[in-house]
C-alpha cells in the first residue's frame, strides 16, 4: 500500500514538501445533489472541525486569515468563493510557496509547522479540520509579509 504523502521514513527537509493543493471533482452528481469527497483516506483523525465564513473583506487588500502555524496537520476545503492568495512558509528555512486564484472545491492539506496566510478579496466559505481541538498554546504567531 502506498504511503500517505505526510508519512515517510525520513523527515522532509522542509514541511512544505508535504503540502497538497488540488482541485477535487465531484464524486457523484444527480438532479438532487452533488457529493464532493475531499478527504476519505482515513489517515487524518479529525478532532476539530469548523466553518469559516468570510463575509465582507476589509479594504482593497482583502481579508487576511492565518499568520501562524501549528504543531499539527490541518486540512482546508474551499466550499464557496475564491482564495485570492495563499502564502505558505517554512518558519525555519524561510522557504516560501505562493498560490493564487484557488477556486471552489480546492483541498489544501498542510503538514505541521507550515506557516500560512490566506487572503480573500470576496465572500467565501472555508471548511477547516485539524488533528487536535483548538488550543491557543499550540498556535504560534508568525508574520508573513505579502
Phi, psi and omega in degrees: 000135180290143179282149175297147182303335182269358179249122175209157181294320180256137178292133179299152178301319180230139176297342178297337179295339180265003181291136175235122175230119184209151174275132182254126178276150177303142177281324182208138175222133170217188185290350181261330190194167170232130179249127177238114177266108183258351176204108182218023181265354176073006184279337184243111177283128182263126175244351180221124179227135180213158174250127178248115179255119176266112184273289181232111179301147183268115174073177183291340180273357177085182180267130181255129180234132178118240184064043179197177169216168183230167175264013174227165182284155176226148175235132177238147176222122181275109183271324180217150176084200182223150168261113181297311182215137172237119179248127179241141182214139172278114182299336181277315185260346184069009174301141188225146170235139176235125179241136183237153173054056177272127186255186181308145180071023174273131178254132181232115179249117182250126173293169175301150173065032172251114177289142184219147177221118175260136175238121180248135177248005177207174179301146181201160173233121182241125174269136183230134182228140176220163184290331185232154175302152181301132178218113181305333179290341181265002180257119182255111178301140181208116182280121176251116178280124176202000000 
